[in-house]
Amino acid sequence: MVSIVTAANRSLYERELDEMFRFRHSVAVGEMGWTLPDASMGYDIDAYDTADTIYFLDYAPDGRLLASSRLNPTTGPHLLLDVFPEFVDDGNIPRGPDIHEHSRYLVTKTGTTQEEFIRARARVLIAVYEFSLANDIRQLSVLTYQKHYKLAAYLSRTRPLGAPHYYPEDDEHYIAIVSDVTEDSLNKAYGFANMRGPIGS
């Protein structure tokens, strides 16, 4: 199961969130080589970790944190609006009460088999879909690797917001997209991962 942390239950997850911020630094900086301006002392927390942020935490049976991600409402500050607007060609960044930005979607490879990695990633995405449908979130905006676009488009109606950008320090192309969240996309995700829900709690 994936633990979902919201403003309503955050006081119950202080230790888990502290672990998550350290986990994010370990994976993003240590494993993936990202440069995060706000990350320091083994801790990744930025201006988009707010009281309104929703967190998704996936654990192995032995209690190890395997994956995490977050959602932020696009009616307020978020990465695509403030940090990466150049990824949206016409400047029309998707915003609205039923649109959330999905970011910091990270899975550790340290001590994790390929199967565990894939299943942890799938569980978090499914939990995000489940939560979104239950809370009237109908679209997700994401800045993601271009190589992930095909899967996003398979799972749900997805459109690019602009041309891909190449980052030589990562040797990766990134693209901004917006995807619909529907019962059909959730069912496709269940089928693709060979899982049944609910996954999040």
Summary of the structure (lengths in Angstrom):
residues: 201
radius of gyration: 15.9
end to end distance: 6.8
largest distance: 46.9
contacts: 618
relative contact order: 0.16
helix: 35%
strand: 26%
